[in-house]
Amino acid sequence: MSAKLESAATFHQLHEGPEPLLLPNAWDAGSARLMESLGAKAVATTSAGVAWTHGYPDGNALPVRLLLSTVATIARAIRVPLSIDLEGGYSDDPSVVEETVAKAIEAGAVGINMEDGSNPPDLLCLKIERAVRAGEHFDVDLFVNARTDVYLRGLVPAGKRVAETLERARFYRNAGASGLFVPGLRDAEEIRAIAAEAGLPLNVMAWPGLPAAADLARLGVRRLSAGSGVAQALWGKAAALATDFLKSGKSDPLGEGAMGYADINALFEQR
């Protein structure tokens, strides 16, 4: 079995429980390697973090060439499976999405996220089918994580969100999705209901008020993503440090809590 086929198989297995797969999403090769070194069993990207790194806003604005170069540099730096956030596929043309997914697999990805956003679910179904086809072209069992924004965007009234999410899960499962990602979902009983009925491994996103990982496991969750949380926290810390430095010119705060130069450098030796 080739390294890519083995990595894809491993990534699928990581969704089989009993504990949720914890993904502290990365945004470049350095952050991905750091997370791998800390024990992450796989690395996933945050579309927001990748976009911000390249000077673009999140929301399908990142040029695909920059996405693909990021995938390639991360894949070179790590040995664990890599899944990437493709937002909405960066196109509403399913054939273009298939080409992008194929290039991402070539660059080193064995999993993807694609979202429905405010579009009708039929469109994401077509994109999922094309993504699966791209994986088959390389004989790779690509993990296609179908993200629905029913909760994140409040697409239907609160009392109807479980039913709407399950209906979309059925569509996406039939199109070939490997998992269901429901960012914004945090109520324990709603999590339990969706996990039990979706027919796909359920992925939730770190969110204020979300139950702890051990509780999520009992509710049936199979994947917990940090989303843009780590990246946002570091942007906040960097802003605070830079603001203080610009005001005071003091050196001491820059060393507080900093990872050692030699320790960081060592992460990338002989890779």
Backbone hydrogen bonds, N-H to C=O, Kabsch-Sander energy under -0.5 kcal/mol:
donor,donor_aa,acceptor,acceptor_aa,energy
6,E,2,S,-2.5
7,S,3,A,-2.4
8,A,4,K,-2.4
9,A,5,L,-2.3
10,T,6,E,-2.5
11,F,7,S,-2.2
12,H,8,A,-2.0
13,Q,9,A,-2.2
14,L,10,T,-1.8
15,H,12,H,-1.7
16,E,13,Q,-1.9
21,L,222,R,-2.4
22,L,20,P,-0.5
23,L,21,L,-0.6
23,L,224,L,-2.7
25,N,23,L,-1.4
26,A,44,A,-2.9
32,A,28,D,-2.2
33,R,29,A,-2.5
34,L,30,G,-2.2
35,M,31,S,-2.2
36,E,32,A,-2.3
37,S,33,R,-2.4
38,L,34,L,-1.3
39,G,36,E,-1.6
40,A,35,M,-2.3
43,V,81,P,-2.8
45,T,83,S,-1.5
46,T,26,A,-2.1
47,S,45,T,-0.5
50,V,46,T,-2.5
51,A,47,S,-2.5
52,W,48,A,-2.9
53,T,49,G,-2.1
54,H,50,V,-1.3
55,G,52,W,-1.4
56,Y,51,A,-2.9
61,A,57,P,-0.5
66,L,63,P,-0.9
67,L,63,P,-1.7
68,L,64,V,-2.8
69,S,65,R,-1.9
70,T,66,L,-1.9
71,V,67,L,-2.3
72,A,68,L,-2.2
73,T,69,S,-2.1
74,I,70,T,-2.4
75,A,71,V,-2.7
76,R,72,A,-1.7
77,A,73,T,-1.1
77,A,74,I,-0.6
78,I,74,I,-1.4
83,S,43,V,-2.7
84,I,111,G,-2.3
86,L,84,I,-0.7
86,L,113,N,-2.3
89,G,86,L,-3.5
91,S,88,G,-0.5
96,V,93,D,-0.8
97,V,93,D,-2.1
98,E,94,P,-2.3
99,E,95,S,-1.7
100,T,96,V,-2.2
101,V,97,V,-2.8
102,A,98,E,-2.5
103,K,99,E,-2.1
104,A,100,T,-2.1
105,I,101,V,-2.4
106,E,102,A,-2.3
107,A,103,K,-1.8
108,G,104,A,-0.8
108,G,105,I,-1.0
109,A,104,A,-2.5
110,V,82,L,-3.0
111,G,82,L,-1.0
112,I,143,F,-2.8
113,N,84,I,-2.1
114,M,145,N,-2.0
115,E,87,E,-2.5
116,D,147,R,-1.8
119,N,116,D,-2.1
123,L,120,P,-1.4
124,L,120,P,-0.8
125,C,121,P,-2.2
126,L,122,D,-1.9
127,K,123,L,-1.9
128,I,124,L,-2.8
129,E,125,C,-2.4
130,R,126,L,-1.8
131,A,127,K,-2.4
132,V,128,I,-2.6
133,R,129,E,-1.9
134,A,130,R,-2.1
135,G,131,A,-2.0
136,E,132,V,-2.4
137,H,133,R,-1.9
138,F,134,A,-0.9
138,F,135,G,-0.7
139,D,136,E,-1.2
140,V,135,G,-3.1
142,L,140,V,-2.1
143,F,110,V,-2.1
144,V,142,L,-0.9
145,N,112,I,-3.1
145,N,143,F,-0.8
146,A,144,V,-0.8
146,A,179,G,-2.6
147,R,114,M,-3.4
147,R,145,N,-0.7
148,T,146,A,-0.5
148,T,181,F,-2.5
152,L,183,P,-0.8
153,R,149,D,-2.4
155,L,150,V,-1.5
156,V,150,V,-0.6
160,K,157,P,-2.1
161,R,158,A,-1.4
164,E,160,K,-2.3
165,T,161,R,-2.6
166,L,162,V,-2.4
167,E,163,A,-2.1
168,R,164,E,-2.3
169,A,165,T,-2.4
170,R,166,L,-1.9
171,F,167,E,-1.8
172,Y,168,R,-2.9
173,R,169,A,-2.7
174,N,170,R,-2.3
175,A,171,F,-1.4
176,G,172,Y,-0.7
176,G,173,R,-1.1
177,A,172,Y,-2.7
178,S,144,V,-2.8
179,G,144,V,-1.7
180,L,201,P,-2.6
181,F,146,A,-2.9
182,V,180,L,-0.5
182,V,203,N,-2.6
185,L,182,V,-1.5
191,I,187,D,-2.7
192,R,188,A,-2.5
193,A,189,E,-2.2
194,I,190,E,-2.3
195,A,191,I,-2.9
196,A,192,R,-2.0
197,E,193,A,-1.5
198,A,194,I,-2.2
202,L,220,G,-0.5
203,N,180,L,-3.1
204,V,223,R,-2.4
206,A,225,S,-3.3
210,L,207,W,-2.5
216,L,212,A,-2.6
217,A,213,A,-2.2
218,R,214,A,-1.4
219,L,215,D,-1.4
220,G,216,L,-0.6
220,G,217,A,-1.1
221,V,216,L,-2.5
222,R,202,L,-2.5
223,R,202,L,-1.4
224,L,21,L,-2.9
225,S,204,V,-2.5
226,A,23,L,-2.8
229,G,226,A,-2.0
232,Q,228,S,-3.0
233,A,229,G,-2.3
234,L,230,V,-2.1
235,W,231,A,-2.4
236,G,232,Q,-2.4
237,K,233,A,-2.2
238,A,234,L,-3.0
239,A,235,W,-2.5
240,A,236,G,-2.1
241,L,237,K,-2.5
242,A,238,A,-2.8
243,T,239,A,-2.4
244,D,240,A,-2.2
245,F,241,L,-2.5
246,L,242,A,-2.6
247,K,243,T,-1.6
248,S,244,D,-3.0
249,G,244,D,-0.6
249,G,245,F,-1.8
254,L,251,S,-1.5
255,G,251,S,-0.5
255,G,252,D,-1.6
256,E,252,D,-0.6
256,E,253,P,-0.8
257,G,255,G,-0.6
258,A,255,G,-1.3
264,I,260,G,-2.3
265,N,261,Y,-2.7
266,A,262,A,-2.1
267,L,263,D,-0.7
267,L,264,I,-1.1
268,F,264,I,-0.5
268,F,265,N,-1.4
269,E,266,A,-1.0
271,R,268,F,-0.8
